[in-house]
Amino acid sequence: RCVSTIHAVVVGGLALYILWFDDLVNKDHIWGDPKLVKLNIAIASGYLINDLMLLIWHWKTLGDSFFLSHHLAALYAYQYVLGQGLLPYFANFRLIAELSTPFVNQRWFFEVLQFPRNARLVVLNGVAMTVSFFLVRIAVIPSYYLQMASTFGTAGFHRLGLGPQCAWIISSVVLDILNTIWMYKIARGCWKILFASQNYRKTKLS
């Protein structure tokens, strides 16, 4: 979890930097200069491969079909970025999602340390996790697909070829389905924590 948090901060931070300041990537979403993006994708891919191996090796204790699908879908698309430098803007855009990961990991630390669910830090982290997950994984979905759709029929899109086109679209849909499922679960968990915390305070006051 510590490695995951460090990875998320580094990759997510670099993704924001590229999005804000890398004019070459932002100018041409399909064929922009991929140097920094490839570095970021290489870091993310290394982490995903390591995590995937641990997941498979310790499947009985860590096994999760959603995580397995997430890692495979991401690696399927990222190999085109690393190998051919394709779609740097969209690949980088997806890495912003990592900024919600530190709060997800912190929730795990609180559980291991047996913090009560109504503890102030647990509640605050739960709210931060829910809000950040929504902002970087769900709220950006319309913008992402609008920008994707704007490339359809262009010379740059046709130049990609069928393989990269399928990898881009299929992996994006799979990842966003998984994110939507996780968002639902996180929102339900957050609501339960807030409700339990409120009841605890009422009981304490009475």
NUMIZA-870293 format. One line per 3 residues: for each residue x, y, z of N, C-alpha, C, O. Coordinates in Angstrom, 2 decimals. Layout:
<pts>
X/Y/Z/X/Y/Z/X/Y/Z/X/Y/Z  ...
</pts>
This chain:
<pts>
0.82/-1.21/0.00/0.00/0.00/0.00/0.86/1.27/0.00/0.50/2.27/-0.61  1.99/1.21/0.68/2.90/2.36/0.68/3.43/2.63/-0.73/3.46/3.77/-1.19  3.85/1.55/-1.40/4.35/1.67/-2.77/3.25/2.20/-3.69/3.50/3.04/-4.55
2.04/1.70/-3.49/0.90/2.13/-4.29/0.64/3.62/-4.12/0.36/4.32/-5.10  0.74/4.11/-2.89/0.51/5.54/-2.63/1.60/6.40/-3.26/1.30/7.43/-3.87  2.85/5.97/-3.12/3.95/6.72/-3.73/3.79/6.75/-5.25/3.95/7.79/-5.88
3.47/5.59/-5.82/3.24/5.50/-7.27/2.12/6.44/-7.70/2.25/7.13/-8.71  1.03/6.47/-6.96/-0.12/7.30/-7.31/0.22/8.78/-7.28/-0.18/9.54/-8.16  0.98/9.19/-6.26/1.35/10.61/-6.14/2.28/11.02/-7.28/2.11/12.08/-7.88
3.28/10.17/-7.58/4.24/10.49/-8.64/3.56/10.52/-10.00/3.69/11.49/-10.75  2.82/9.45/-10.32/2.18/9.34/-11.63/1.06/10.37/-11.80/0.95/11.02/-12.84  0.23/10.50/-10.77/-0.86/11.47/-10.84/-0.36/12.90/-10.93/-0.91/13.72/-11.68
0.69/13.21/-10.15/1.27/14.55/-10.20/1.88/14.87/-11.55/1.70/15.97/-12.07  2.60/13.91/-12.11/3.21/14.12/-13.42/2.14/14.24/-14.51/2.30/15.00/-15.47  1.06/13.49/-14.35/-0.05/13.57/-15.32/-0.66/14.97/-15.33/-0.98/15.50/-16.39
-0.83/15.55/-14.15/-1.37/16.92/-14.06/-0.40/17.92/-14.68/-0.81/18.85/-15.38  0.89/17.74/-14.42/1.90/18.63/-14.99/1.83/18.61/-16.52/1.84/19.66/-17.17  1.76/17.42/-17.09/1.69/17.27/-18.55/0.42/17.92/-19.08/0.44/18.62/-20.10
-0.69/17.68/-18.40/-1.97/18.23/-18.84/-1.97/19.76/-18.84/-2.58/20.39/-19.70  -1.28/20.35/-17.86/-1.28/21.81/-17.73/-0.19/22.50/-18.55/-0.39/23.61/-19.04  0.96/21.83/-18.70/2.11/22.55/-19.24/2.74/21.98/-20.52/3.53/22.66/-21.16
2.40/20.75/-20.91/3.01/20.15/-22.09/2.20/20.53/-23.33/1.23/19.85/-23.68  2.59/21.60/-24.00/1.83/22.13/-25.14/1.81/21.17/-26.33/0.82/21.10/-27.06  2.91/20.43/-26.53/2.98/19.53/-27.68/1.98/18.39/-27.57/1.39/17.98/-28.57
1.81/17.87/-26.36/0.84/16.80/-26.15/-0.58/17.34/-26.25/-1.45/16.70/-26.84  -0.81/18.51/-25.67/-2.16/19.08/-25.65/-2.60/19.62/-27.01/-3.80/19.73/-27.29  -1.63/19.96/-27.85/-1.96/20.49/-29.17/-2.44/19.38/-30.11/-3.39/19.58/-30.87
-1.79/18.23/-30.06/-2.16/17.09/-30.91/-2.44/15.90/-30.00/-1.51/15.25/-29.51  -3.72/15.61/-29.76/-4.11/14.58/-28.81/-3.73/13.17/-29.23/-3.57/12.29/-28.39  -3.58/12.95/-30.53/-3.29/11.60/-31.02/-1.82/11.38/-31.30/-1.27/10.31/-31.00
-1.17/12.38/-31.87/0.22/12.21/-32.30/1.17/13.23/-31.67/2.24/13.48/-32.22  0.80/13.82/-30.53/1.68/14.78/-29.87/2.96/14.14/-29.36/3.06/12.92/-29.29  3.93/14.98/-29.00/5.23/14.48/-28.52/5.04/13.64/-27.25/4.60/14.18/-26.23
5.35/12.34/-27.29/5.02/11.45/-26.17/6.12/11.26/-25.12/5.98/10.41/-24.25  7.20/12.03/-25.19/8.36/11.74/-24.33/7.99/11.64/-22.84/8.21/10.61/-22.21  7.43/12.71/-22.28/7.08/12.71/-20.86/5.97/11.71/-20.55/5.97/11.06/-19.50
5.02/11.60/-21.46/3.92/10.67/-21.27/4.44/9.24/-21.23/3.99/8.44/-20.40  5.37/8.91/-22.11/5.94/7.56/-22.14/6.66/7.25/-20.83/6.60/6.12/-20.34  7.34/8.24/-20.27/8.00/8.06/-18.96/6.95/7.73/-17.91/7.12/6.81/-17.11
5.87/8.51/-17.90/4.81/8.30/-16.92/4.12/6.95/-17.10/3.83/6.25/-16.13  3.86/6.59/-18.35/3.23/5.31/-18.65/4.16/4.15/-18.28/3.69/3.11/-17.83  5.46/4.33/-18.47/6.43/3.28/-18.12/6.42/3.04/-16.61/6.46/1.89/-16.16
6.36/4.12/-15.83/6.29/3.98/-14.37/5.00/3.25/-13.98/5.02/2.32/-13.18  3.88/3.69/-14.57/2.59/3.08/-14.26/2.55/1.60/-14.68/2.03/0.76/-13.96  3.10/1.31/-15.86/3.10/-0.08/-16.35/3.95/-0.98/-15.46/3.56/-2.12/-15.17
5.10/-0.49/-15.03/5.95/-1.27/-14.13/5.22/-1.61/-12.85/5.29/-2.73/-12.35  4.53/-0.62/-12.31/3.76/-0.86/-11.08/2.63/-1.86/-11.33/2.42/-2.77/-10.53  1.91/-1.70/-12.45/0.78/-2.59/-12.75/1.23/-4.03/-12.95/0.57/-4.97/-12.50
2.37/-4.21/-13.63/2.89/-5.57/-13.84/3.27/-6.20/-12.51/2.96/-7.37/-12.26  3.94/-5.44/-11.66/4.32/-5.93/-10.34/3.08/-6.30/-9.52/3.03/-7.36/-8.90  2.10/-5.41/-9.53/0.87/-5.65/-8.77/0.10/-6.83/-9.34/-0.52/-7.60/-8.59
0.12/-6.98/-10.65/-0.57/-8.09/-11.31/0.06/-9.43/-10.92/-0.65/-10.41/-10.68  1.37/-9.48/-10.87/2.07/-10.70/-10.48/1.75/-11.07/-9.03/1.52/-12.23/-8.71  1.73/-10.05/-8.15/1.38/-10.31/-6.73/-0.06/-10.79/-6.61/-0.37/-11.67/-5.81
-0.93/-10.20/-7.41/-2.34/-10.57/-7.39/-2.53/-12.02/-7.79/-3.30/-12.75/-7.16  -1.83/-12.44/-8.84/-1.95/-13.82/-9.33/-1.28/-14.80/-8.37/-1.81/-15.87/-8.09  -0.11/-14.41/-7.87/0.65/-15.30/-6.99/-0.08/-15.54/-5.66/-0.04/-16.64/-5.12
-0.75/-14.50/-5.16/-1.47/-14.61/-3.89/-2.98/-14.50/-4.13/-3.69/-13.80/-3.40  -3.45/-15.20/-5.15/-4.85/-15.06/-5.56/-5.83/-15.43/-4.45/-6.89/-14.81/-4.34  -5.49/-16.42/-3.63/-6.41/-16.86/-2.59/-6.70/-15.77/-1.56/-7.80/-15.70/-1.01
-5.72/-14.93/-1.31/-5.90/-13.86/-0.32/-6.14/-12.49/-0.95/-6.85/-11.66/-0.38  -5.55/-12.25/-2.13/-5.66/-10.93/-2.76/-6.53/-10.93/-4.00/-6.85/-9.87/-4.54  -6.93/-12.12/-4.47/-7.63/-12.25/-5.74/-8.86/-11.36/-5.87/-9.73/-11.36/-5.00
-8.93/-10.62/-6.94/-10.08/-9.75/-7.23/-10.20/-9.63/-8.74/-9.32/-9.09/-9.41  -11.30/-10.13/-9.29/-11.47/-10.14/-10.75/-11.55/-8.73/-11.31/-11.15/-8.50/-12.46  -12.07/-7.78/-10.52/-12.16/-6.39/-10.98/-10.77/-5.79/-11.15/-10.48/-5.14/-12.15
-9.91/-6.01/-10.16/-8.53/-5.50/-10.24/-7.78/-6.16/-11.39/-7.03/-5.50/-12.11  -7.99/-7.45/-11.56/-7.35/-8.17/-12.66/-7.77/-7.58/-14.01/-6.93/-7.35/-14.87  -9.06/-7.34/-14.18/-9.57/-6.76/-15.42/-9.02/-5.35/-15.63/-8.68/-4.97/-16.75
-8.95/-4.58/-14.55/-8.43/-3.21/-14.62/-6.99/-3.20/-15.10/-6.64/-2.46/-16.02  -6.15/-4.03/-14.50/-4.73/-4.05/-14.84/-4.51/-4.52/-16.28/-3.70/-3.95/-17.01  -5.23/-5.56/-16.68/-5.07/-6.09/-18.04/-5.54/-5.09/-19.09/-4.89/-4.93/-20.13
-6.66/-4.42/-18.83/-7.18/-3.42/-19.78/-6.21/-2.26/-19.93/-5.96/-1.78/-21.04  -5.66/-1.80/-18.81/-4.71/-0.68/-18.84/-3.43/-1.06/-19.58/-2.95/-0.31/-20.42  -2.88/-2.23/-19.27/-1.64/-2.67/-19.91/-1.85/-2.91/-21.40/-0.95/-2.66/-22.21
-3.02/-3.41/-21.77/-3.36/-3.65/-23.18/-3.25/-2.36/-23.99/-2.72/-2.36/-25.10  -3.75/-1.26/-23.41/-3.69/0.03/-24.11/-2.31/0.68/-24.00/-1.83/1.27/-24.96  -1.69/0.56/-22.84/-0.41/1.24/-22.60/0.72/0.73/-23.49/1.66/1.47/-23.78
0.64/-0.51/-23.92/1.72/-1.05/-24.76/1.80/-0.32/-26.10/2.88/-0.23/-26.70  0.67/0.21/-26.57/0.69/1.00/-27.81/1.36/2.36/-27.59/2.02/2.89/-28.47  1.17/2.90/-26.40/1.79/4.20/-26.07/3.30/4.02/-25.96/4.07/4.81/-26.51
3.72/2.99/-25.24/5.15/2.76/-25.04/5.84/2.31/-26.33/6.95/2.74/-26.62  5.18/1.46/-27.09/5.80/0.91/-28.29/5.80/1.84/-29.49/6.76/1.88/-30.25  4.71/2.61/-29.65/4.56/3.43/-30.85/4.33/4.92/-30.57/4.28/5.73/-31.49
4.20/5.27/-29.29/4.01/6.68/-28.95/2.66/7.23/-29.35/2.52/8.43/-29.59  1.64/6.36/-29.42/0.31/6.78/-29.86/-0.53/7.34/-28.71/-0.34/6.96/-27.56  -1.43/8.23/-29.03/-2.45/8.73/-28.11/-1.90/9.23/-26.77/-2.44/8.88/-25.72
-0.85/10.04/-26.79/-0.24/10.47/-25.53/-1.18/11.28/-24.63/-1.17/11.11/-23.42  -1.99/12.14/-25.24/-2.90/12.97/-24.43/-3.90/12.10/-23.68/-4.11/12.28/-22.48  -4.52/11.16/-24.39/-5.56/10.33/-23.78/-4.97/9.36/-22.75/-5.58/9.09/-21.72
-3.79/8.84/-23.04/-3.13/7.95/-22.07/-2.81/8.72/-20.80/-3.02/8.21/-19.69  -2.31/9.94/-20.95/-1.98/10.76/-19.79/-3.25/11.14/-19.02/-3.24/11.17/-17.79  -4.31/11.44/-19.74/-5.58/11.82/-19.12/-6.06/10.74/-18.16/-6.59/11.04/-17.09
-5.88/9.48/-18.56/-6.35/8.38/-17.73/-5.57/8.27/-16.43/-6.09/7.80/-15.42  -4.31/8.71/-16.44/-3.47/8.58/-15.25/-3.85/9.56/-14.14/-3.42/9.39/-13.00  -4.63/10.57/-14.47/-5.11/11.49/-13.43/-5.93/10.74/-12.39/-6.02/11.15/-11.24
-6.54/9.63/-12.82/-7.37/8.82/-11.92/-6.59/8.34/-10.70/-7.19/8.06/-9.66  -5.26/8.25/-10.82/-4.44/7.76/-9.71/-4.47/8.68/-8.50/-4.10/8.27/-7.40  -4.90/9.91/-8.68/-4.90/10.87/-7.57/-5.90/10.51/-6.47/-5.83/11.05/-5.37
-6.82/9.60/-6.76/-7.76/9.15/-5.72/-7.20/7.98/-4.91/-7.72/7.67/-3.84  -6.16/7.35/-5.41/-5.62/6.13/-4.79/-5.09/6.31/-3.37/-5.34/5.44/-2.53  -4.37/7.41/-3.04/-3.88/7.56/-1.66/-4.98/7.47/-0.61/-4.75/6.92/0.47
-6.16/8.00/-0.90/-7.26/7.95/0.07/-7.82/6.53/0.20/-8.22/6.11/1.28  -7.82/5.80/-0.93/-8.26/4.40/-0.90/-7.29/3.58/-0.04/-7.72/2.76/0.77  -6.01/3.82/-0.21/-5.00/3.10/0.58/-5.07/3.47/2.05/-4.89/2.62/2.92
-5.33/4.74/2.33/-5.41/5.18/3.72/-6.57/4.50/4.44/-6.50/4.21/5.64  -7.64/4.26/3.70/-8.77/3.53/4.28/-8.33/2.14/4.73/-8.74/1.67/5.79  -7.49/1.50/3.93/-6.97/0.17/4.28/-6.12/0.24/5.54/-6.22/-0.62/6.42
-5.27/1.28/5.64/-4.43/1.44/6.84/-5.28/1.60/8.09/-4.97/1.03/9.13  -6.34/2.37/8.00/-7.22/2.56/9.16/-7.86/1.24/9.58/-8.02/0.98/10.77  -8.23/0.42/8.59/-8.84/-0.88/8.91/-7.84/-1.80/9.59/-8.18/-2.49/10.56
-6.61/-1.83/9.08/-5.57/-2.67/9.67/-5.25/-2.23/11.10/-5.02/-3.06/11.99  -5.23/-0.92/11.31/-4.96/-0.37/12.65/-6.18/-0.41/13.55/-6.12/0.02/14.71  -7.28/-0.93/13.03/-8.52/-1.11/13.78/-9.09/0.19/14.34/-9.59/0.23/15.46
-9.01/1.23/13.53/-9.67/2.48/13.90/-11.19/2.26/13.83/-11.66/1.61/12.90  -11.95/2.78/14.76/-13.41/2.66/14.66/-13.92/3.43/13.45/-13.37/4.46/13.08  -14.97/2.92/12.84/-15.48/3.53/11.61/-16.04/4.94/11.82/-16.12/5.73/10.88
-16.42/5.24/13.07/-16.97/6.57/13.32/-15.91/7.56/13.80/-16.23/8.69/14.18  -14.63/7.13/13.79/-13.54/8.05/14.17/-13.46/9.20/13.16/-13.69/9.00/11.97  -13.14/10.39/13.66/-13.14/11.58/12.81/-12.22/11.42/11.59/-12.61/11.78/10.48
-11.01/10.87/11.79/-10.07/10.70/10.68/-10.60/9.74/9.64/-10.42/9.94/8.44  -11.27/8.68/10.10/-11.83/7.69/9.17/-12.95/8.32/8.35/-13.04/8.11/7.14  -13.80/9.08/9.01/-14.91/9.74/8.32/-14.39/10.75/7.30/-14.84/10.78/6.16
-13.42/11.58/7.72/-12.86/12.59/6.81/-12.19/11.95/5.60/-12.33/12.42/4.48  -11.45/10.86/5.86/-10.79/10.16/4.75/-11.82/9.54/3.82/-11.64/9.53/2.60  -12.90/9.00/4.39/-13.95/8.41/3.57/-14.61/9.43/2.65/-14.89/9.15/1.48
-14.84/10.62/3.18/-15.43/11.69/2.36/-14.44/12.13/1.28/-14.82/12.31/0.12  -13.17/12.31/1.67/-12.13/12.72/0.71/-11.97/11.67/-0.38/-11.79/12.01/-1.55  -12.03/10.39/-0.01/-11.91/9.30/-0.98/-13.07/9.34/-1.97/-12.87/9.19/-3.17
-14.27/9.52/-1.46/-15.46/9.56/-2.32/-15.42/10.74/-3.27/-15.67/10.58/-4.47  -15.11/11.92/-2.75/-15.08/13.13/-3.57/-13.98/13.05/-4.63/-14.21/13.34/-5.81  -12.77/12.64/-4.21/-11.65/12.57/-5.15/-11.89/11.51/-6.22/-11.58/11.72/-7.39
-12.45/10.37/-5.82/-12.73/9.30/-6.78/-13.73/9.79/-7.82/-13.58/9.53/-9.02  -14.76/10.50/-7.35/-15.76/11.02/-8.28/-15.15/12.04/-9.24/-15.42/12.00/-10.44  -14.33/12.96/-8.71/-13.79/14.04/-9.53/-12.82/13.54/-10.60/-12.89/13.99/-11.75
-11.93/12.61/-10.24/-10.87/12.21/-11.18/-11.20/10.96/-12.00/-10.49/10.63/-12.94  -12.29/10.27/-11.64/-12.62/9.05/-12.39/-14.01/9.07/-13.03/-14.22/8.44/-14.07  -14.95/9.78/-12.43/-16.33/9.77/-12.94/-16.69/11.09/-13.62/-17.21/11.09/-14.73
-16.43/12.20/-12.95/-16.82/13.51/-13.49/-16.14/13.81/-14.82/-16.66/14.57/-15.64  -14.97/13.23/-15.04/-14.20/13.50/-16.27/-14.65/12.63/-17.45/-14.19/12.85/-18.57  -15.53/11.67/-17.22/-15.94/10.75/-18.28/-16.56/11.48/-19.48/-16.15/11.22/-20.61
-17.53/12.38/-19.28/-18.11/13.06/-20.46/-17.07/13.83/-21.27/-17.07/13.77/-22.50  -16.17/14.55/-20.58/-15.13/15.31/-21.27/-14.21/14.39/-22.06/-13.84/14.69/-23.20  -13.85/13.26/-21.46/-12.94/12.31/-22.10/-13.54/11.77/-23.40/-12.88/11.75/-24.44
-14.81/11.34/-23.34/-15.42/10.74/-24.53/-15.81/11.78/-25.59/-15.84/11.47/-26.78  -16.10/12.99/-25.17/-16.33/14.06/-26.14/-15.07/14.35/-26.94/-15.11/14.54/-28.15  -13.93/14.37/-26.22/-12.65/14.59/-26.90/-12.29/13.40/-27.77/-11.72/13.57/-28.85
-12.61/12.20/-27.31/-12.38/11.01/-28.13/-13.21/11.09/-29.41/-12.70/10.86/-30.50  -14.51/11.40/-29.26/-15.41/11.45/-30.41/-14.99/12.53/-31.41/-15.21/12.38/-32.62  -14.38/13.60/-30.91/-13.96/14.69/-31.81/-12.84/14.27/-32.75/-12.59/14.94/-33.76
-12.16/13.17/-32.44/-11.07/12.70/-33.30/-11.56/11.72/-34.37/-10.85/11.46/-35.34  -12.77/11.18/-34.20/-13.28/10.20/-35.15/-13.41/10.83/-36.55/-13.93/11.94/-36.70  -12.93/10.12/-37.53/-13.02/10.60/-38.90/-11.89/11.51/-39.33/-11.80/11.88/-40.50
-11.02/11.87/-38.39/-9.89/12.73/-38.74/-8.76/11.90/-39.35/-8.74/10.67/-39.23  -7.82/12.58/-39.99/-6.68/11.88/-40.60/-5.85/11.19/-39.53/-5.36/10.08/-39.74  -5.68/11.86/-38.38/-4.90/11.28/-37.29/-5.52/10.00/-36.76/-4.80/9.05/-36.43
-6.85/9.96/-36.66/-7.54/8.76/-36.17/-7.37/7.61/-37.15/-7.09/6.48/-36.73  -7.55/7.86/-38.44/-7.40/6.80/-39.45/-5.96/6.29/-39.52/-5.71/5.12/-39.81  -5.03/7.18/-39.24/-3.61/6.81/-39.27/-3.25/5.82/-38.16/-2.26/5.09/-38.27
-4.04/5.79/-37.11/-3.78/4.87/-36.00/-3.84/3.42/-36.44/-2.98/2.61/-36.06  -4.83/3.08/-37.24/-5.04/1.69/-37.63/-6.02/1.00/-36.69/-6.31/1.51/-35.61  -6.54/-0.14/-37.11/-7.60/-0.83/-36.38/-7.17/-1.30/-34.98/-7.93/-1.17/-34.02
-5.94/-1.84/-34.87/-5.47/-2.36/-33.58/-5.46/-1.31/-32.48/-6.10/-1.50/-31.45  -4.74/-0.20/-32.68/-4.73/0.86/-31.67/-6.11/1.47/-31.43/-6.44/1.84/-30.30  -6.92/1.59/-32.47/-8.27/2.14/-32.31/-9.09/1.27/-31.36/-9.75/1.77/-30.45
-9.05/-0.04/-31.59/-9.80/-0.97/-30.75/-9.26/-0.97/-29.32/-10.04/-0.98/-28.36  -7.93/-0.96/-29.18/-7.31/-0.96/-27.85/-7.73/0.27/-27.07/-8.05/0.19/-25.88  -7.73/1.42/-27.75/-8.09/2.68/-27.12/-9.54/2.67/-26.64/-9.83/2.97/-25.48
-10.45/2.33/-27.54/-11.87/2.41/-27.23/-12.29/1.32/-26.23/-12.99/1.61/-25.26  -11.86/0.08/-26.48/-12.27/-1.03/-25.61/-11.72/-0.86/-24.20/-12.46/-1.03/-23.23  -10.44/-0.53/-24.08/-9.84/-0.37/-22.74/-10.49/0.79/-21.99/-10.70/0.70/-20.78
-10.80/1.86/-22.70/-11.44/3.01/-22.06/-12.81/2.64/-21.50/-13.15/2.99/-20.37  -13.60/1.93/-22.29/-14.94/1.51/-21.85/-14.86/0.57/-20.66/-15.59/0.72/-19.69  -13.95/-0.42/-20.74/-13.79/-1.38/-19.64/-13.39/-0.66/-18.35/-13.96/-0.92/-17.29
-12.40/0.24/-18.44/-11.93/0.95/-17.25/-13.03/1.81/-16.65/-13.15/1.90/-15.42  -13.83/2.44/-17.48/-14.89/3.31/-16.95/-16.06/2.53/-16.39/-16.74/3.01/-15.47  -16.33/1.35/-16.91/-17.33/0.48/-16.30/-16.88/0.07/-14.89/-17.67/0.11/-13.94
-15.61/-0.31/-14.78/-15.06/-0.69/-13.47/-15.09/0.50/-12.51/-15.45/0.34/-11.34  -14.71/1.68/-13.00/-14.72/2.87/-12.14/-16.12/3.20/-11.66/-16.31/3.63/-10.52  -17.12/3.00/-12.53/-18.50/3.27/-12.14/-18.97/2.29/-11.06/-19.65/2.68/-10.12
-18.60/1.02/-11.21/-18.94/0.01/-10.20/-18.28/0.36/-8.87/-18.93/0.32/-7.82  -16.99/0.71/-8.91/-16.28/1.07/-7.68/-16.86/2.33/-7.06/-16.95/2.44/-5.83  -17.26/3.29/-7.89/-17.84/4.53/-7.38/-19.12/4.23/-6.61/-19.37/4.82/-5.55
-19.91/3.34/-7.13/-21.17/2.95/-6.46/-20.86/2.34/-5.09/-21.51/2.68/-4.09  -19.88/1.45/-5.05/-19.53/0.80/-3.79/-18.95/1.80/-2.79/-19.28/1.75/-1.60  -18.11/2.69/-3.27/-17.49/3.69/-2.39/-18.55/4.65/-1.84/-18.53/4.98/-0.66
-19.47/5.09/-2.70/-20.52/6.01/-2.27/-21.41/5.36/-1.21/-21.80/6.00/-0.24  -21.72/4.08/-1.41/-22.53/3.36/-0.42/-21.79/3.26/0.91/-22.37/3.48/1.97  -20.50/2.94/0.83/-19.70/2.84/2.05/-19.59/4.17/2.77/-19.66/4.23/4.00
-19.42/5.24/2.00/-19.31/6.58/2.60/-20.61/6.97/3.29/-20.60/7.53/4.38  -21.73/6.67/2.63/-23.02/6.98/3.22/-23.22/6.24/4.54/-23.72/6.81/5.51  -22.82/4.97/4.58/-22.96/4.17/5.81/-22.11/4.75/6.93/-22.54/4.81/8.08
-20.87/5.17/6.59/-19.98/5.73/7.60/-20.54/7.04/8.15/-20.54/7.27/9.36  -21.03/7.90/7.25/-21.61/9.18/7.69/-22.85/8.96/8.54/-23.06/9.65/9.54  -23.67/7.99/8.15/-24.89/7.68/8.89/-24.55/7.12/10.27/-25.15/7.50/11.27
-23.56/6.21/10.31/-23.15/5.61/11.58/-22.53/6.67/12.49/-22.77/6.67/13.70  -21.74/7.57/11.91/-21.10/8.63/12.69/-22.14/9.57/13.28/-22.02/10.00/14.43  -23.16/9.89/12.50/-24.22/10.78/12.96/-25.01/10.14/14.10/-25.32/10.80/15.10
-25.33/8.85/13.95/-26.05/8.14/15.01/-25.23/8.05/16.29/-25.77/8.14/17.39  -23.90/7.85/16.12/-23.01/7.76/17.28/-23.00/9.07/18.05/-23.05/9.07/19.28  -22.94/10.18/17.34/-22.92/11.48/17.99/-24.24/11.77/18.72/-24.25/12.33/19.82
-25.37/11.36/18.08/-26.66/11.57/18.72/-26.77/10.75/20.00/-27.29/11.23/21.01  -26.27/9.50/19.94/-26.29/8.63/21.11/-25.43/9.19/22.22/-25.79/9.14/23.40  -24.26/9.72/21.84/-23.32/10.26/22.82/-23.91/11.50/23.51/-23.75/11.70/24.71
-24.59/12.33/22.72/-25.17/13.57/23.27/-26.35/13.27/24.19/-26.57/13.96/25.18  -27.10/12.22/23.84/-28.27/11.88/24.65/-27.86/11.11/25.92/-28.72/10.74/26.72
</pts>
